[in-house]
Amino acid sequence: MDTAEYMSGFAQFITASPSSYHAAHEVARQLSDAGFTQLHEHEPWVAPKRAFVIRDGAIIAWITPDNVSTTAPVRVLGSHTDSPGFKLKPQSTTGSAGWLQVGVEVYGGPLLNSWLDRELELAGRLVLKDGSEHLVRTGPFMRVPQLAIHLDREANNGLKLDKQRHTAPVYGVGAVGDADVLGYLAELAGVEPGEVAGYDVISVDTQEPRRFGRGDELFAAGRMDNLSSVYAGLVALLNAPDDAKHISVLAAFDHEEIGSETRSGASGPFLADVIDRIYEGLGSTREERHRAIAQSWCLSSDAGHSVHPNYAERHDPAVQPLAGSGPLLKINANQRYATDGQGAAMWVRACEAAGIEYQDFVSNNNSPCGSTIGPLTATRLGIRTVDVGIPLLSMHSARELCHVADAHALTRAISAFYAGA
């Protein structure tokens, strides 16, 4: 698969994945098409060699090679399906001054100003009284209008948005009592509004992913943090060898942007539950599982920062990774990233086997370092973990930017990881 084909598939994946629930189902669709079997947690597992399981907005898939031993290690590609934005509130239909508005709550840490003056949609799941789930998306539906400069002459000297007063999107005009956002979502999903008992619905930018720039080398889209890693892991797993001496696993968690402390987040038991059941299917004893985990690896892949040409001083003065120069090896002295010397060596082997370059990333000492699922997975499972990802500009914007070479190189490195490098 060349870069053009990869980026075309990536763009389609982003478009099909407006919410974490859609992303998990799109991964599942592609896995099913490739012959993977869906399992359900509440049913007995006669574990097939290629399988996956969904838990809410998270999905874990794996390949267990034939004749693999009871002490075979796992090689996990960890990622997450959620992205910052705005989540639909319980009182979803509001309004002011004759405008109809959508009641939303900030989800994670979005770059607020990037959501202004964009055509947005709502996407997620509706849950009926009987517990059944229905995916829904509206297409272009609403917009957060910015105040005209004529009414705020100081806007260009410093824009400050109040998260409660200034982020409610408009979607029409009229009386609040005559409109119902939730009813509209139910109509789109083909269900009775009165049957909807709960929902998890988030705002999404509707602009399509787009290549641009010199030689079309740049790529802009929403939710690349962290669908860039989910898709890279999916493509690598679909091409992973069936004769490896280890079990290849793709783990795409939900709720990373809000701390991961949920049943489908990296701090929850999802991955441990699945790995336990895989080893039970192999007939592994407790002692053998400990031996297997001691030899295992997790490649925690989440987007990182490219040096910004207009704010280069915000980065480390000596370590300034540039988009287009390879994916990142993310390092932090305080273990906000889980990379250590052994992890760095493993990543070097994978990149050399894939024939790609990589770059180090470390934060400026004056800037707090964010974290991701790497340290959580290492703590939860006791598994050796290294943090990597592609460099972005405008992370947590409604529309982020990467270099196409980095996105393609990441899946090649993950493929080498799955091959045992």
Buried (B, 14 or more C-beta within 10 A) or exposed (E): EEBEEBBBBBBEBBBBBBBBBBBBBBBBEBBEEEEBBBBEEEEEBEBBBBBBBBBBBBBBBBBBBEEBBBBBBBBBBBBBBBBBBBBBBEEBBBBEEEBBBBBBEBBBEBBBBBBBEBEBBBBBBBBBEEEEBBBBBBEBBBBBEBEEEEEEEEBEEEBEBEEEEBBBBBBEEEEBEEBBBBBBBBEBBEBEBEBBEEBBBBBBBBBEBEBEEEEEBBBBBBBBBBBBBBBBBBBBBBBBBEEBEBBBBBBBBBBBBBEBEBBBBBBBEBBBBBBBBBBEBBEBEEEBBEBBBEBBBBBBBBBBBBBBEEEEEEBBEEBBBEBBBBBBBBBBEEBBBBBBEEBBEBBEBBBBBBEBBBBBBBBEEEEEBBBBBBBBBBBBBEBBBBBBBBBBBBBBBBBBBBBBBBBBBBBBBBBBBBBBB
